[in-house]
Amino acid sequence: MSSACILISDITGSTQLYEVESNADALNQISAVLTRMRQIIEDLGGHCVKSQGDDVLSHFDQPEQAFQAARKMIYEDWPSSSSGELSVHVGLYFGEFLTRDGDIYGPPVNTAARLASLAKPKEMLLGDECFDLLEPDSKKHLTLIGELQLKGQFRPTRVYACSAIDMSKTTVTFANKSNDRASRIDTARFSYLEQKWQISEGETLSIGRSGDNDIVLDQAWVSRQHGVVSVRRGQLEFTDHSSTGSVLQSGDGTEITVHRRATLLNGNGLIFLGSGGLEDTSNAVRFDTADMSIRFAPD
């Protein structure tokens, strides 16, 4: 078995492109992006394995090469169309893999694909072994966002992000069961004082001091439009838009501070808005995603 850094790069916006362009025009634009991604990979010493749909599977001998290729991809000025701007999101993971009939297999391939699926447009996500082997200057571009429990591993894997856009639009916290399957939910439930809410896939709730929010907290330390909770791709996400930040507390009491960024939530816990009232749980919005557990990254 060989060890390498697996890189999976995926195009964001391709589905919408086919909806507004002819199949031929859409295919030409997607093909141009795929060709450019393969060129970036090869220029930086990588090996392209295959393209499937709108993604490219490749591997690099060293994580530093893979990181530089991924960073170039997410910062690339990709073409725009009537459907909006195309972009790329990337997952990287280092480990041992198998080669057979020109294809590659193994846990790092599966994990890189998982990270790519969770990454947002113009964002790369990578595991801790990749991070540990990077040059110091490259590490400066990355932010620790949480931990991912992988099948067959005793400890969770630290996950890092690099984004070409505002960090408020990036993924920040992961929490999953230990079965190496992305935790998915049908509904998420919330409560504050005597009021209760429930949302499903594609639905959102706004939270803040202003009366036009779905969940209103009339406290001085809460911003008028403080944050939003939503269910996206089967996962609960909280996005803080405030000037003072929020504190998220898991069911076991672990806390993380979030300020103008997005966070994935699992299990159950509390959302404290602003910097006041942390000692009184009646000031918090409770969330519950049924039987899932939550693990926060250290701030």
N, C-alpha and C positions, 0 to 999 in steps of 0.2 A: 504494500500500500504506500502511496505517496502522500506527502503533506503539502498543502498549498493554501492560498487564500482564494476562496470562491467568491466571485462577484456576479451578481445578477442585477442587471439594469433593465428597467421597465419604463415604457413611455406612458406618460399621463396625458389624457385628452384624446386618445386615438378613437375611442368609442364615439365620442361626440363628433369627431371629424367625419366619420362615416355617415353620420346622420344628416350633415349639412352639405357634404361634397359628394360628387359622383364616386362610385367605387374606384374607378381608375385614378382619379385625382387624389383621393384619400390614400390609396395604396402607394402612389408615387411619393407622397410626402412622408408617409411612414417608412418606406424603404430608404429614403434619403437619411432619415434620422438613424435607422439601424446601421446603415453603411458608415455614417460618421461615428457612431458608438464603437463599431468594430475597428475603425481606424485609430481611435483614441486608445483602445485596448492594446492593439498591436504596437503602436508608437511607444507605449510605456512598458513594453516587454511582456504583455499578457498573451494568453492563448485563447482564441475564440473557439468554443465547443459547438454551439449551435444557436440559431435564432428560432424562436417559436412564437408565432403571433407577433406581438409587439415588445418582446423582451429578448435579451442576449445573455447567454450563459457563458462565463469565461473563468479562467483561473490564472493566478500569478504565483511565481515562486516565493515572493515576499509581500507581506501586507503593505509595506510602504509604496510599492508600485501600484497595488490595487487601490490604495487610498488616493493617490495622485490621479489615477484614471477616474475614479468615482467623483472626486472633487471637480475635475475638469468637466465632467458630464453635467453635474447639477448646476454649474455656473455657465454652461454653454448658452449662447443666445440662439435658441432653437426657433424655427420659423413659426409665424403666426398665421391663422386663417380666420375665416368668418366664424368658426366655432370657438375661437379663443387661442391662447398661446399653448403650444406643446411644451412639455417639460419632461424631465426624467427623475425617477426615484430609484434608489439603489440599496441593496442589502449585501453585506460582506461578512464572511465567517471563515476562520482558519481551522484546518484540521485534516485528518487523513481521509482520502477518498479512493474509490476504485474506478478503473478505466475499463470499459468493455465496448467493443464495436464502435469506437469513436465517440462514445458518450461517457459521462462521469456520474458516479452514484455515491451515496453515503450521507451520514449525518450533516457534514458541513454544507452540502448542497441543499438539503432540506431546510436547514436553519437559515442559510442565506436567502432562500426563497421566502421563508416566513418573515424575515426582517424586511425584505423588499416589499412584501404585501402590506406591512404596517407603516412603512415610511410614507411620508406625505410628499406632494410635489416639490421638487428641488431639494430633497433631503436624502442623506444617506444614513443608515443605521449599521453599526458594526459591533461585534462581540469583543469580550475582554482580551482574548488572546491576540486578536488583530491589534487592539489598542496597545497592549504591552510591548509589541514588537515595532511600533512606529517610532520615527525620529521625534525628538523633543519638539521641534518646530511644528510638526504635523499634529501632535497631541494638543497644541494650543488652540486648534480650530474645532476641537470636539468638546461636547458637554455630556457628562454622565447623566442619563435620564432614568435609569431604573434597572431592575433585574428581571430576567426571564428564566423560568424554571424549565430545563430541558430534560427530555426523557433519558434515563440511564445515567444522569449526572447527580452527584450527591448535593452539590451546592448550586445555587442559581448563577446564571451568567450575567455579568454586568453588560449593559448595553449603552453605547455612546452614539451621539448624533452630531452631524454637521449639516447645516442648512444654509442655502443661498438666499433665504428670505428671513423676514422678521421671526425671531424665536417664539413669538406668541402664536405662530401658525405651525409649530412643530410638535411632534410627539414628545411627551415628557416622562410619563411614568407607565411602566408595564406591570401587570399582575396576572398570572395565569396559574391554573392547576398544574400539578406535577406530571401530567400525562402527555406533555409535549403537543397539546392540541390547543389552538387559540380558544380562549374562553369566549363563548358567545351567549348573548342574552336575548330573550324575546321582549321583556319589558323591564323597566327600572321604576322603582317606587320611591317617592319622596314624602317627607312630612315636616311640617313646621307648626309648632303649637298644636292646635286642633285640626289643622288643614292637611289634606293629603292629595297627592298628584301621582299620575302614572303616565309614562311615555313609552313608545315602541320605536322600531326602526324608522329613521328619518324624521322623528319628532324632536322638538326642543322645548325647553322652559327657560325663560329669562328670570334672573334673580337680581334684586337691588332695592334701593330705598324708594325709587319713584313708583307712583301708583299704577303706572302702565305696565309694570312687570308682572309676570305670571305668579312669581313668589315674591311677596313684598315684606321686607324687614325694615321697620321704621326705627332705625338706630343711627346715631350721629356718625359712627365710624364706618357705616356701609355706604358705598358709592351709589349714585343714582342708578347707573347701569353697571352693576358690579360684575356679573358673570352670566354664563349660559351653560346649561347641561343639555346634552343631546345623546341619542343613540345612533352610532355610525358604524356600519359594517359589523353589527352584532356586538359592539362594545360601547360602554358608557363613557362619555367624555365630558370633562368640566373645563371650561375656558374662562380664565380670569381676565377681565378688562379694566380692572379698577386701578386707582392710584395708590391704594394701601395694601393690596394683596389679600390672599386668603390662606387659611390653614386647614389642611385636610387631615382628618384623624381616622385611622383604620379601626376595625373592631377590637384589635388588641392594644390600642392606645398609641401606636406609632404615628408620628406626625411628620408632615412635609409642608413647607411654605411654598406657595405658588404665586407668582406675580407676573401678570401679562403673558401668560403662556397656557398651553393646553395640557391636560393630564387625563390619562385613562384610569378609570376606577372599576374595581371589581369588589365583590363581597358586600359588606355593609360598613357604614361609618358616618362621620359627621363632617359637614362643611361649615367652617367658621369664616364669616366674611369680615374683612378688615382686621384691625389690630386690637380691638377691644372685645371684652366679654368671653375670653377663652376659658375662664374658670367656671362658667355657667353654661351647661349644655342646652339650656332652653333657648340660648341665643343662636343655636346652630340649626342648619337644615340637615335632616337625616336622609341618607340614601340607602337603598337595599337592592342588590342585584341577585337575590335568592341565595344559591348555595356556593357562590364563588368566594375564594379568599383573596386578600389584597396584600401586596408587598410594596412598600414605598422605598424609593432610593433615598439615601441621605442627602440633605440639602447642601 
